[in-house]
Amino acid sequence: MDQGTGGQGRGDPSAGGGGQERNNSGIGVGAQQRGDPSIGVGGRVTGMNAGEQQRREDARRVDDRKLDDVTAISRLKFRYLRTLDTKSWDEFADTMIPEATATYSEYLQFESRDAFLAFMRNTLGPHVITEHRCDHPEIDIDGDSATGTWYLADTVLIPGHNMLLRGAAFYSDEYVRCDDGRWRISHTGYERTYEVVLSLSDLPSLRLTSSRWGLISREDGVISSVERDPGAPPVRREPEAG
């Protein structure tokens, strides 16, 4: 049957506007021949042109970089905690920029890395054993700066004061990417959720049998210091035979 112009009037699917021929997918042949970027292989509509593809690829690259930055900042925080507990002060200092600040309360604030480091050295000497553990990181990256919230659980043992402290807190950190490409801390500090202090006299069975800093328990249970080479293995009190 000769459709003529009536084919268009009746909505004949084989005829487009102005009688344009269409393929089986309903795509105008002219669109394919013109190389329309929204038309995929076989005349399928991809729904994404070259510009959109590029934008998605750029977004994926940004996401990958942010994941790398989150990993680097996490390692930075873990190094901060390790060097704090091992009293490796030179390496500890390298986790922060010289202008780094720290806030632990209204009465305990530091305006430079040197001031903060001096306090840590003097307060957490070899007579103090510390354990700091952080998890549940919430890290947000913004170019060459970042913020991080960490959940802290810590233990402090001070034999000379006959004291054991346990507590938890939320760290609030700020980080910057330095000229060498490494992340460092520009601000740190925490707010306690709780803190408890125990007297070692209340723990008559407590024995410190090994220590990195030469603190051990004597036979009477009193913790004392022994001479040791700082590079030697931790001091350990061996159990007596029998």
C-alpha positions in Angstrom: 0.0 0.0 0.0 1.3 3.4 -0.9 1.5 5.3 2.4 2.5 8.7 1.0 2.1 11.6 3.4 -0.6 9.7 5.2 1.9 7.4 6.7 3.2 10.3 8.8 -0.3 11.4 9.7 -1.1 7.9 11.0 2.1 7.9 13.1 3.9 5.3 11.0 6.9 4.2 13.1 9.0 3.8 10.0 8.8 7.5 9.3 10.2 10.3 11.4 9.4 14.0 11.4 9.6 15.2 7.8 9.7 11.5 6.6 13.1 10.8 8.2 13.9 7.1 8.0 14.4 5.4 11.4 16.2 2.2 12.2 14.8 -0.6 14.4 15.9 1.2 17.6 13.8 4.2 16.7 16.9 6.4 16.2 17.0 8.6 13.2 19.6 7.4 10.7 20.7 10.9 10.1 21.7 11.2 13.8 23.9 8.1 13.5 25.5 9.3 10.3 26.2 12.7 12.0 28.2 10.9 14.7 25.9 12.1 17.5 27.9 11.5 20.7 24.9 10.2 22.6 24.5 7.3 20.1 26.4 4.2 21.0 27.3 1.2 18.9 24.4 -0.4 17.1 22.3 2.8 17.5 21.9 2.4 21.3 21.4 5.6 23.3 24.2 5.6 25.8 22.8 8.4 27.9 26.3 9.8 28.4 28.3 11.9 25.9 32.0 12.3 25.8 31.9 15.3 28.2 29.9 13.3 30.8 32.3 10.4 30.5 35.2 12.7 31.2 33.5 14.2 34.2 32.9 10.8 35.7 36.5 9.7 35.1 37.7 12.9 36.7 35.4 12.3 39.7 36.7 8.7 40.1 40.3 10.0 40.1 39.4 12.6 42.7 37.8 9.8 44.8 40.9 7.6 44.4 43.2 10.5 45.5 41.0 11.1 48.6 41.2 7.4 49.6 45.0 7.6 49.3 44.9 10.7 51.5 42.7 9.1 54.1 45.1 6.1 54.2 48.1 8.4 54.5 46.5 10.4 57.3 45.5 7.2 59.2 49.2 6.1 59.0 50.2 9.5 60.3 47.9 9.2 63.3 49.1 5.7 64.1 52.8 6.9 63.9 51.9 9.7 66.2 50.5 7.3 68.8 53.4 4.8 68.4 56.1 7.4 68.8 54.2 8.9 71.8 54.1 5.6 73.6 57.6 4.6 72.7 58.9 8.1 73.6 60.6 8.4 70.2 60.5 12.2 70.4 62.4 13.1 67.2 60.0 11.0 65.1 57.1 12.2 67.2 58.0 15.8 66.3 58.1 15.0 62.6 54.4 14.1 62.7 53.6 17.8 63.2 54.4 21.1 61.5 56.4 23.6 63.5 53.4 25.9 64.0 51.2 23.0 65.3 48.9 23.8 68.2 47.3 21.5 70.8 44.4 21.9 73.1 43.4 19.5 75.9 41.5 21.8 78.2 41.0 25.5 78.9 44.1 25.3 81.1 46.3 23.1 78.9 47.0 24.6 75.5 50.1 24.9 73.3 50.9 27.4 70.5 53.8 25.6 68.9 55.3 22.1 68.3 58.3 22.9 70.4 56.2 23.9 73.4 54.0 20.8 73.1 57.1 18.5 72.6 58.8 20.0 75.7 55.7 19.3 77.8 55.5 15.7 76.6 59.2 15.0 77.2 59.0 16.4 80.7 55.6 14.9 81.7 55.9 11.5 80.0 59.5 10.5 80.9 60.7 6.9 81.4 59.0 6.8 84.8 55.6 6.9 83.0 54.1 4.0 80.9 51.4 5.0 78.4 49.1 3.2 76.0 47.1 5.1 73.4 44.7 3.4 71.0 42.6 5.2 68.4 39.9 3.9 66.0 36.6 4.9 64.4 38.3 7.6 62.2 36.1 10.2 60.5 38.4 12.0 58.1 37.4 14.7 55.6 39.7 15.9 52.9 39.6 19.4 51.4 42.4 19.8 48.9 45.7 20.1 50.9 44.0 20.3 54.3 41.9 17.8 56.2 40.2 17.2 59.5 39.9 14.0 61.6 37.9 12.8 64.6 39.2 9.7 66.4 38.0 7.7 69.4 40.8 7.3 71.9 41.2 4.7 74.7 44.2 5.2 76.9 46.0 3.8 79.9 48.7 5.6 82.0 50.7 3.8 84.6 52.8 6.0 87.0 54.5 3.7 89.5 56.2 6.6 91.3 52.9 8.0 92.2 51.3 4.6 92.8 48.7 5.5 90.2 46.9 3.9 87.3 44.7 6.0 85.0 42.2 4.8 82.4 40.1 6.9 80.1 38.5 7.6 76.7 38.2 10.7 74.6 37.5 12.1 71.1 40.5 13.5 69.3 39.8 16.5 67.0 42.7 16.9 64.6 43.6 19.1 61.7 46.1 18.2 59.0 48.0 19.8 56.1 49.8 18.5 53.1 53.4 19.8 53.3 55.8 20.7 50.5 57.4 17.2 50.6 53.9 15.8 49.8 53.5 14.3 53.3 50.6 15.0 55.6 51.4 16.4 59.0 49.3 17.5 62.0 48.6 21.2 62.3 46.4 20.9 65.4 45.5 18.2 67.8 43.6 17.8 71.1 40.9 15.8 72.7 37.8 16.1 74.9 37.4 13.4 77.6 34.3 11.2 77.7 35.5 9.8 81.0 38.6 9.3 83.2 39.2 7.2 86.2 42.2 6.9 88.5 43.1 4.0 90.7 45.7 3.6 93.4 48.0 0.7 92.9 47.6 0.0 96.6 44.1 -1.2 95.7 45.6 -3.8 93.4 47.8 -5.9 95.7 48.1 -8.7 93.1 49.4 -6.3 90.4 52.9 -7.1 89.2 54.8 -5.3 86.4 56.9 -8.1 84.9 58.1 -6.4 81.8 58.9 -2.9 80.8 60.6 -1.0 78.0 62.0 1.5 80.4 63.4 -0.7 83.1 60.5 -0.6 85.5 59.9 -3.9 87.2 58.2 -5.3 90.4 60.3 -6.4 93.3 59.5 -9.3 95.5 57.5 -7.1 97.8 55.4 -6.0 94.8 56.8 -2.4 94.8 57.6 -1.2 91.3 61.2 0.2 90.9 63.7 1.2 88.3 66.7 -0.8 87.1 69.6 0.3 85.0 69.3 -0.7 81.3 70.7 0.2 78.0 68.0 2.2 76.1 68.7 0.1 73.0 68.5 -3.2 74.8 65.3 -5.4 74.9 62.7 -4.6 77.5 63.5 -5.7 81.0 61.6 -8.8 82.1 61.5 -10.4 85.5 61.8 -14.1 85.1 59.7 -16.3 87.4 61.7 -18.3 89.9 62.1 -22.0 89.6 59.8 -24.1 91.7 
